[in-house]
Amino acid sequence: MGISSVSKKGVFLTGLFIWFLGSRIYDRFLNPNLIVTFFDVGQGDSALVQFPFGETLLVDGGGGWKIWDMGTQVLFPELSRLGILTLDHLVLSHPDNDHGRGFLGVIKLLKVREIWLHKALSKQPKKELFQEIEEKLAKKNIPERFLQSPGKLLISGVEVSMIPLNPTKQNRNNQALLLKLEFGKCKVLFSGDIEEEGEKEFVNKYPGKINLLKVPHHGSLTSSSREFLSSLAPDWAVVSVGANNNYGHPKPEVLRRYRELGIPLFRTDFHGSVRFTMTPEGEVKCQSVLGDCGQEPCKN
């Protein structure tokens, strides 16, 4: 191979590297869009929010076992691929294994600035998993923000509402920290594992349309009530479930409700990770592991 050929190859590779680095920098710190990615973490929940111009938030961390967790095995590789080694905020909707176990790996492997939690967790006997999470937080001096009443933050033009639902002795799924995002014309709701009681509380206090819904409780029979879905009238919904899971989620009756109400439903066990990119003008582009899944505006 001649010198000129080597030089051309070197210039090409250098140019390719600069282009790749530039696109990464743009995606992380110069992108004006709101990006919401629902990860495929099997029978569990985890979603990444990338705010315009770089700030990040992770809602739940998926599940796992004592020696294996979704944070280490799935989320860390995915976040690293996106160039994300620091998470500004973690949000734990509630301390069930399939939502919180993966945080152990996330906290260990990534830099985390703070975590948001329901105030009730500081007053109850602590589950073993929550004790483990708090121990890891303490070791890395990560502050905990316990929320007893609703609060709002404005992050790069996105209004973030933190909504701790009232506790109930009968069902702790309804004792959840919900998250609502408003960006231009688009509204997103992360609903944890709330069931019908929690759904009624939410729509009574926060009536109005939601454009993108994280399906409550993996599509169980006790959630996604017709009243809840009719009130929110989402343009898109995503249910996070494991393939052939032991619970039969999402339940056929629940799938029928979404279908009858004309709500497009994405499943992580079929579509894999699903990503929604929302522009300041309210246009939304959907992508999944299976490819592009549409582009249309958020409806009012």
C-alpha positions as CSV (number, residue, x, y, z in Angstrom):
1,M,0.0,0.0,0.0
2,G,1.4,3.4,-1.0
3,I,1.9,6.4,1.3
4,S,-0.9,8.3,-0.3
5,S,-3.3,5.4,0.3
6,V,-2.3,5.2,3.9
7,S,-2.7,9.0,4.3
8,K,-6.2,8.9,2.7
9,K,-7.2,6.0,5.0
10,G,-5.9,8.0,8.0
11,V,-7.8,11.1,7.0
12,F,-11.0,9.1,6.5
13,L,-10.7,7.4,9.9
14,T,-9.9,10.7,11.6
15,G,-12.9,12.3,9.9
16,L,-15.1,9.4,10.9
17,F,-14.0,9.7,14.5
18,I,-14.6,13.5,14.6
19,W,-18.0,13.0,13.1
20,F,-18.9,10.3,15.6
21,L,-17.6,12.4,18.6
22,G,-19.5,15.4,17.3
23,S,-22.7,13.5,17.0
24,R,-22.3,12.1,20.5
25,I,-21.6,15.6,21.9
26,Y,-24.7,17.0,20.1
27,D,-26.9,14.1,21.3
28,R,-25.8,14.6,24.9
29,F,-25.4,18.4,25.4
30,L,-26.8,20.3,22.4
31,N,-29.9,18.4,21.6
32,P,-33.0,20.7,22.1
33,N,-35.4,17.7,22.4
34,L,-36.9,15.7,25.3
35,I,-36.0,12.0,24.9
36,V,-37.8,9.3,26.9
37,T,-36.5,5.7,26.5
38,F,-38.3,2.7,28.1
39,F,-35.6,0.0,28.5
40,D,-36.3,-3.7,28.0
41,V,-35.6,-5.0,31.6
42,G,-37.8,-8.0,31.5
43,Q,-40.5,-8.2,34.1
44,G,-39.7,-4.8,35.7
45,D,-39.6,-1.1,35.0
46,S,-36.9,1.3,34.0
47,A,-37.0,4.4,31.8
48,L,-34.5,7.1,31.0
49,V,-35.4,10.8,30.6
50,Q,-32.9,12.9,28.7
51,F,-33.7,16.6,29.1
52,P,-32.9,19.1,26.4
53,F,-29.1,20.0,26.6
54,G,-28.0,17.1,28.7
55,E,-29.5,16.6,32.1
56,T,-30.6,13.0,32.9
57,L,-33.1,11.2,35.1
58,L,-33.7,7.5,35.5
59,V,-37.1,6.3,36.7
60,D,-36.7,2.9,38.4
61,G,-34.0,0.4,37.7
62,G,-35.5,-3.0,36.9
63,G,-35.1,-6.1,39.0
64,G,-32.7,-9.0,39.4
65,W,-31.4,-11.2,42.1
66,K,-28.7,-11.1,44.8
67,I,-25.8,-11.7,42.5
68,W,-27.3,-10.3,39.2
69,D,-29.2,-7.1,38.6
70,M,-30.5,-5.2,35.6
71,G,-28.5,-2.1,36.5
72,T,-25.2,-3.9,36.0
73,Q,-26.2,-6.2,33.2
74,V,-28.5,-4.0,31.0
75,L,-28.7,-0.4,32.1
76,F,-25.0,0.3,32.5
77,P,-24.1,-1.0,29.0
78,E,-27.0,0.9,27.5
79,L,-26.2,4.2,29.3
80,S,-22.5,3.9,28.5
81,R,-23.4,3.4,24.8
82,L,-25.3,6.7,25.0
83,G,-22.3,8.4,26.5
84,I,-24.1,8.7,29.9
85,L,-21.8,8.0,32.9
86,T,-23.5,10.5,35.2
87,L,-27.2,10.5,36.2
88,D,-28.4,13.7,37.7
89,H,-31.6,12.2,39.3
90,L,-32.8,8.7,40.2
91,V,-36.5,8.2,40.9
92,L,-37.7,5.2,42.8
93,S,-41.5,4.8,42.3
94,H,-41.7,2.2,45.1
95,P,-39.2,-0.3,46.6
96,D,-40.4,-3.5,44.9
97,N,-37.6,-5.7,43.6
98,D,-38.6,-5.3,39.9
99,H,-38.3,-1.5,40.2
100,G,-35.4,-1.1,42.7
101,R,-33.0,-4.0,42.5
102,G,-31.2,-2.6,39.4
103,F,-30.4,0.6,41.3
104,L,-27.8,-1.3,43.2
105,G,-25.7,-1.7,40.0
106,V,-26.5,1.8,38.8
107,I,-25.3,3.4,42.0
108,K,-22.2,1.2,42.0
109,L,-21.1,1.8,38.4
110,L,-22.3,5.3,37.6
111,K,-22.1,8.8,39.2
112,V,-25.4,9.7,40.7
113,R,-26.2,13.2,42.0
114,E,-29.4,12.5,43.9
115,I,-32.4,10.2,44.4
116,W,-36.1,11.1,44.8
117,L,-38.2,8.9,47.1
118,H,-41.7,8.8,48.7
119,K,-41.6,10.3,52.2
120,A,-43.5,7.3,53.5
121,L,-40.4,5.1,53.0
122,S,-38.6,7.1,55.7
123,K,-41.4,6.3,58.2
124,Q,-41.9,2.5,57.6
125,P,-40.0,-0.6,58.6
126,K,-37.5,-0.8,55.8
127,K,-37.5,-3.7,53.4
128,E,-34.2,-5.5,52.9
129,L,-33.8,-4.2,49.3
130,F,-34.4,-0.6,50.4
131,Q,-31.8,-1.0,53.2
132,E,-29.3,-2.2,50.6
133,I,-30.1,0.8,48.4
134,E,-29.6,3.3,51.3
135,E,-26.3,1.7,52.3
136,K,-25.0,2.2,48.8
137,L,-26.3,5.7,48.7
138,A,-24.6,6.5,52.0
139,K,-21.2,5.0,50.8
140,K,-21.2,7.4,47.9
141,N,-22.7,10.3,49.8
142,I,-25.6,10.6,47.4
143,P,-28.4,12.8,48.9
144,E,-31.9,11.5,49.3
145,R,-34.9,13.8,48.6
146,F,-38.0,12.5,50.4
147,L,-41.2,13.9,49.0
148,Q,-44.3,14.2,51.2
149,S,-46.3,16.6,49.1
150,P,-46.3,17.3,45.3
151,G,-43.4,19.5,44.0
152,K,-42.3,20.9,40.7
153,L,-39.0,21.6,39.0
154,L,-38.2,23.3,35.8
155,I,-35.4,21.5,34.0
156,S,-34.3,22.9,30.6
157,G,-37.8,23.9,29.7
158,V,-39.4,20.7,31.0
159,E,-41.9,21.1,33.9
160,V,-41.3,18.1,36.2
161,S,-44.1,17.3,38.7
162,M,-43.2,14.9,41.5
163,I,-46.4,13.4,42.9
164,P,-46.3,11.2,46.0
165,L,-49.7,9.5,46.2
166,N,-51.3,9.1,49.6
167,P,-50.4,5.9,51.6
168,T,-52.8,3.1,51.9
169,K,-52.5,0.2,54.3
170,Q,-54.3,-2.2,52.0
171,N,-52.0,-1.9,49.0
172,R,-48.5,-0.3,48.9
173,N,-48.6,-0.2,45.1
174,N,-50.7,2.9,45.5
175,Q,-48.2,4.4,47.9
176,A,-46.1,5.5,44.9
177,L,-44.0,8.4,43.7
178,L,-45.4,9.3,40.2
179,L,-43.6,11.6,37.8
180,K,-45.3,13.9,35.2
181,L,-43.4,15.7,32.5
182,E,-44.7,18.7,30.5
183,F,-42.7,19.9,27.5
184,G,-44.4,22.2,25.1
185,K,-47.5,20.5,23.9
186,C,-46.4,17.0,25.2
187,K,-47.2,15.4,28.6
188,V,-45.7,12.2,29.9
189,L,-46.7,10.2,33.0
190,F,-44.7,7.5,34.8
191,S,-47.3,5.7,36.8
192,G,-45.3,3.0,38.7
193,D,-47.4,0.1,39.8
194,I,-50.5,2.0,40.9
195,E,-53.8,0.2,40.8
196,E,-57.4,1.4,40.5
197,E,-57.4,3.2,43.9
198,G,-54.2,5.1,42.9
199,E,-55.6,5.8,39.4
200,K,-58.7,7.4,40.9
201,E,-56.6,9.5,43.2
202,F,-54.5,10.7,40.3
203,V,-57.3,11.6,37.9
204,N,-59.2,13.4,40.7
205,K,-56.3,15.6,41.6
206,Y,-54.7,15.9,38.1
207,P,-57.4,15.7,35.5
208,G,-56.5,16.1,31.8
209,K,-54.8,14.5,28.9
210,I,-51.5,12.7,28.9
211,N,-49.7,12.1,25.6
212,L,-47.4,9.3,26.6
213,L,-48.2,6.8,29.4
214,K,-46.1,4.3,31.2
215,V,-48.8,1.6,31.6
216,P,-49.4,1.0,35.4
217,H,-48.4,-2.2,37.0
218,H,-47.3,-4.0,33.8
219,G,-50.8,-4.3,32.5
220,S,-52.3,-6.2,35.5
221,L,-56.1,-6.7,35.9
222,T,-56.1,-4.3,38.9
223,S,-54.8,-1.3,36.8
224,S,-55.5,0.5,33.5
225,S,-59.1,1.0,34.4
226,R,-61.4,2.2,31.7
227,E,-62.0,5.4,33.7
228,F,-58.3,6.1,34.1
229,L,-57.6,5.5,30.4
230,S,-60.6,7.5,29.2
231,S,-59.6,10.5,31.4
232,L,-55.9,10.5,30.3
233,A,-56.7,9.6,26.6
234,P,-53.0,8.9,25.9
235,D,-51.7,9.0,22.3
236,W,-49.2,6.3,23.1
237,A,-48.6,3.8,25.9
238,V,-45.7,1.5,26.8
239,V,-46.0,-1.6,29.0
240,S,-42.8,-3.0,30.5
241,V,-43.0,-6.8,30.7
242,G,-40.9,-9.9,30.5
243,A,-41.5,-12.4,27.7
244,N,-43.8,-15.3,28.9
245,N,-43.8,-13.9,32.4
246,N,-45.4,-15.9,35.2
247,Y,-48.1,-13.3,35.8
248,G,-49.6,-13.4,32.3
249,H,-48.9,-9.6,32.0
250,P,-50.3,-7.7,30.2
251,K,-53.7,-9.3,30.8
252,P,-55.9,-9.9,27.7
253,E,-58.7,-7.9,29.2
254,V,-56.3,-4.9,29.7
255,L,-55.0,-5.2,26.1
256,R,-58.7,-5.1,25.0
257,R,-59.3,-1.8,26.8
258,Y,-56.4,-0.1,25.1
259,R,-57.5,-1.5,21.7
260,E,-61.1,-0.5,22.2
261,L,-60.0,3.0,23.2
262,G,-57.8,3.3,20.2
263,I,-54.5,3.7,22.2
264,P,-51.4,2.4,20.5
265,L,-49.6,0.1,22.9
266,F,-45.9,-0.8,22.8
267,R,-44.6,-3.9,24.7
268,T,-41.0,-4.2,25.7
269,D,-41.2,-8.0,25.4
270,F,-42.0,-7.6,21.7
271,H,-40.7,-4.2,20.6
272,G,-37.7,-4.2,22.9
273,S,-36.5,-0.8,24.2
274,V,-38.8,2.0,22.9
275,R,-37.6,5.6,22.5
276,F,-39.8,8.8,22.1
277,T,-38.1,12.0,20.9
278,M,-40.2,15.1,21.5
279,T,-39.4,18.4,19.9
280,P,-40.2,21.8,21.4
281,E,-42.8,22.2,18.7
282,G,-44.6,19.0,19.9
283,E,-43.6,16.6,17.2
284,V,-42.9,13.1,18.5
285,K,-40.8,10.4,16.8
286,C,-41.0,6.8,18.0
287,Q,-38.3,4.2,17.5
288,S,-38.0,0.7,18.8
289,V,-35.6,-2.3,18.4
290,L,-37.9,-3.3,15.5
291,G,-37.3,0.1,13.7
292,D,-39.2,3.4,13.3
293,C,-42.7,3.2,14.7
294,G,-44.1,6.5,13.6
295,Q,-44.0,10.3,13.8
296,E,-46.9,12.6,14.7
297,P,-47.6,15.6,16.9
298,C,-48.8,15.5,20.5
299,K,-52.6,16.0,20.5
300,N,-54.3,18.4,22.9
